[in-house]
Amino acid sequence: METRVRLEPWAEDDFWLLPRKNEPAMTEHLGGPETDAKLHERHRRYLAMSAREPAAGRMFRVVAEGETVGSIGFWERVWQDEEVYETGWGILPEFQGRGLAARAARALIAHASTHGTRRHLHAFPSVDHAASNGVCRAAGFVLRGEARFEYPPGHWHTSNDWRAVLGGL
């Protein structure tokens, strides 16, 4: 039986998840670990996202069988002259390999389709990040090709551009 996931809006008590996701194994494709100050800044940004209108994007904790297993979110951006959403996720190492990220991404696509105002949701995993590219494939994104991508600021790498069409728009 497939484990169901639930997306819970990011809350004040969720800071603990950021240091866990900041471990070297979790940040290898994201430019490496961030400072504690950057993590606190990220937490404030995630809380602010939860306070905005739903169409502007959201950060969520991913919950499976009553346990927090990671996070996922979406936010507004312009990509190739189109207003789109971008998504990113991180599942804690002890929960990886169970399909939870793909289930969370499908739940996020459904949420953005219901609450969003943009037609497309993009993900930009590094071309050499097999697990995240697999999540995109399993969640129903379509590979559009490679793109030079800057993340974090100052770190350029080659990413895959995956896109999901949001329904109901």
C-alpha angles and dihedrals in degrees: 000000000000117000111240120225129209127201114223119191113253111265139186092265092056097081091100089071094062097064089047090053090045094069115119093251090055096046101041092109094036103063097274135282121333128227121262089252090055090050091053089048090050090050091053090050091050091050091049090051089055090053095053129084111287094245091064092066138264144224119225141188111233111229125192123178090349094305128108106241102171144306140275134181148164133218141177123269141149115245122181091344093308127111104235141151123252124207136200135174144180128199116197114253096248090058099043123114095039099096093252095129092053091048090049091049091051089050089049091050089053091048094048090046090055100039104024133091100205127088100220139045117200133196122194111195118170112266089242095051098097096177096054092044087052090052090054092050093046093047093055102257117147119228110238097179140267127318136182104246134186115218127174097017109275095022113100121189140155112267136180115244108223120181135193122193111229114226127231095032 
